[in-house]
Amino acid sequence: MTVIPRPEYPRPQWVRSNWTNLNGTWQFEMDHGKSGKERGYEQSEHHLSGIITVPFCPESKLSGVAYTDFMAAVWYKREFSIPDDWMNGRILLHFGAVDYEAEIWVNGKAVGKHRGGYSPFHFDITSHVSPGTNIVTVYAEDDVRSGLQPRGKQSERFHSHGCDYTRTTGIWQTVWLEQVPEAYLSDMKVAADPDNACVHLEVKICGNAAGGELAATARFDGKDVGSVTAVVHGPSVKLTVPLSEIHLWEPGHAKLYDLELRLHGQNQTSDTVASYFGLRTVRLDGMAFRINEKSVFQRLVLDQGFYPDGIYTAPSDEDLRKDIEISMELGFNGARLHEKMFEPRFLYWADQLGYLVWGEHANWGQDITTTESLARFLPEWMEGMERDFNHPSLIGWCPFNETWDRDGTRQDNDVLRIVYEMTKRMDPTRPVIDTSGNFHVVTDIFDLHDYDQNPETFRARYEPMKSGGGVFNTFPDRQTYEGQPYFISEYGGIWWNPDQQDENAWGYGDRPQSEEAFIARYEGLTNVLLDHPKMFGFCYTQLYDVEQEVNGLFTYDRRPKFDPETIRRINSRKAAIED
């Protein structure tokens, strides 16, 4: 029996029954000269020279390739089967993510292109397939040194170094087929409204369903708690589902409603999608961050989303869940999902476990010194926002992180301003940080990164703020504090690797000389932020080591470095700003 890697349904907020997972063994070949198209690699009869296990990138051990040098381009090819009864509707070919520029052929015919290494895409391949055996070919170009693409923490050097790690090229999330009717449900946006005991839905429809009917049913613990029906007039339907029971989604208490959507077209064909939602509100109130009107101190940890054997791709769905569980075991209630759009299954588990997350793009590596960069950055960011909008665990957006100068040229502030404004237009319900740490242009929250290792000097710089005095600003010549809510979104990063003798090991500041010294420093730094009445949260760097960066509370293979209860005791103490 063939074992399919990552066999679970990849899009848990939009589930259909008719689907086929295309993960597993594919033909594979590197194309360093980017000459494969000239040599006819896209043609069905052309056989690629190697094999790879999808969805793991060729740099990873789990792919079976484990090639870690630069690859200008890569090719993939495999056969797939279409059941006879699938031909009475539309057939969609989905890619969770392909890094960076992808081109797809089916049976030798071009079906489309996509640019962006982190966002999903799909193509309607109905006219290109027939019942029985078909062939899909994928070509991907990737150049993290170009300055044209967001690369995140993928190293632009041959070796990993500092806080940059092994690269990811090509397919790194699940590939799958889906069968849908001629007119089908294509997307949905959820707006929770617990104050008015309802949920608002905006549902998009592909194909002609005019004159048909859309029904939405909400359930809680298997019990129907609300339903509504609307007539379909065009490609978008707005409807409000009244709810007879109100159960709030809260940190650590993930109460979720199931949602079923049914589309009935005039020709009697129907489409059914299973989804879910959470009822919760978020808003800024003075210096407090309120979730369901409670001031909740955000005990966040930096999560890089890297795995020893899978690099960008978790070996299993259980590994995604485990990362959240080990974080919560340490007393954290959420994470900054750092320099990477995490896969939807991670956000699904965050929803299920009551774990707060901030959505961030992988902006490092992209030159943003001119507004020309918007053509590359913004479409992918918007695709990521659309994908993740409905997750109740996601409480804020942060498109950029540490926008440093590039070769002596400053960032173009209009890039940050435009992305901020577009983010707010797409989602007015969540706060937006324009660029975490620096250099702020327009932002709902003023956050800083501070890796001072001395708790006393760390405390002293934030003391005046308590009584209305000066507010510490790491770059006063480049950014201006304007009274926004304030928090330290990176701190600590304490270097601790007594069992690792790697000469390239890296962390922040001087290394503690004992475990007791580490705990004392961790507690001292964390107490400064918990005790500050005008701080609504912190984010500790980081949850686990990644390659040479050894400032994690866990090792890279997720073994605890310290007694989890000790860290939990420090993190869990009530914060000054909490209700």
C-alpha positions, 0 to 999 in steps of 0.5 A: 500500500502506498503511503501518501505524505501529508494525507490530511485535507489541506484547506480545513475551512473549506472542505469538500468530499470529492478530492484527490491528494497528489502528494507522493512520488513525482518525477523531478529534475533541476534546471540550473540553466533554465533551459527546460522549456527549450528542451521540451520538458513540459511535454507529456512524453518527456521523462524527468531524470530523478524523483522527489517526494512532494510536498517536501522541498528538494532541499529537505531530507524528507523529499529524498533529494536533500540538495542544499545548493542554489537551484535556479529552476526545478521541474516536477511531473506525475500521472494522475487519474480522473474518475469517469463521474468527475467529468460532469462538473469542473475539475480544479488543480490546487497548489498550497504553495510553490516557491517562487514563480510557477508554470503549470501544464496538463497533458502538455498544454499550458494551464497557467502561471503564478508568482509568489512562494507563500500563497495558494493558487489553483487552475480549472483544468476541465478542458485539458483532461479526460477520464483515466490517466493524465499528466501534470508538469510543474516548473518553478523558478526561484532566486532569493538573491534577486531582491525581487521576491520575499524570501523570509528566513531563507539564506541568500548565502550558500551556507545558513548563517545567523538567523537565516536558514536552509532555503526552500525551492519549488513545491512545499505544500500539498497538491490536490485535485477537486471536483465541483459542479458547473456553478460552485461555491468559490470563497467566503468571508466571515464577520463574527458579530456576537453582540448582535447574536449573528454571523455575517457571510459574504459568499462568492460563487463561480459559474452561473447560479442566478436564480438558485438558492444558497443555504447556510446552517450553523451548528454548535456541538452538533446542534443546529443553532441558526440557518438562513437561505438567500436567492442567488442573483450574481457572483456574490451573496451576502447573508446573516445567520442569526444564532440562538446560542452565543459561545465565545472563542477565547484564548485557551478556550476554543469554542467553534461553530460548524458551518455548512453551505449548500448551493442549489442551482437552477439545473438542480446541481448542488455544491456543499462545503463544510466550514467553521467559525469562531465568535470573537471580537478584537479592538484596541482600547487606549493601551490595552488590547481587548479580546471579547472586551477583556484586556488580554496580555499577549504572551507571544513567542516567535515561531519560525516555522522550520523543521529539521527534516522538512525545512518549511514543511512540517513532516506531519499534521501532528507536528503542526499541532505539537508546536502549538501545544509545547508553546502553550505548555510553557505558558504562552498564549500565542505566537508571531508567525515569523517571516513566513505565511504558515500553512492553513493547517497550522492556523486550523490547529490554532483555531482548535486550541485557542492560540493567538497568532499574528499573520506576517509576510516573508518580506526579507530579501525584497528590495522595498526602496522603490514603489516598484516593489509593490507589484511583487509584494502586494498581490501575494500579501492580499492572497495570503490575507484572503486565505487566512481572513476567517481564522478566529485565532488570527488577531492582527496583521504585520506585513513587514518585519524589520525593514532595514536599509538596503545598500545604504538606501532607505525604505520607500515609506510609500510602500509601507503606507500603501500596504498598510492602507490596503490591509486596513481596507481588506480587513478593518476588523483587526489591528495592523502593524506596518513593520515590526520593530522598524521603521514605522511609517503608519501603524495601529501599534508601536512595537519595538525589538529590544535584545538587551540582556540585562534586566536592570537596564532593560527595565530602566528604559521603559520606566518613564513611560509608566508615569507619562514620561518619555517613551523609549524609541529605538530609532527616534530619527526614523520613526515617531511614536504617536501614542499608539498601544505599545509592546516589545514584539521581540526580546530575550533571544538568550543564547543557550546551547550547552550540548551543541558545540557548533562553532557557527552557533548563534544567539543574542548577547553573552551566554549565561554560564548556568541554567540557573543564570538563564532562568534568572535572566529570562524571569528578570526580562519577562517581569519588566514587561508583565509588570508594565501597566502600559504594555499589552504584550511581549514576544519572546525569541524564540520557541525552538532552535533553528539550525545554528540559531540556538536561542530557543526554549526547545531544541530544533527537534523539539526537546525541552531545554528547561523544565516547562513548568518553570517557564510556565510559572514565569509567563503565566503570572498576571500582567499589570494591564490585564483585567 
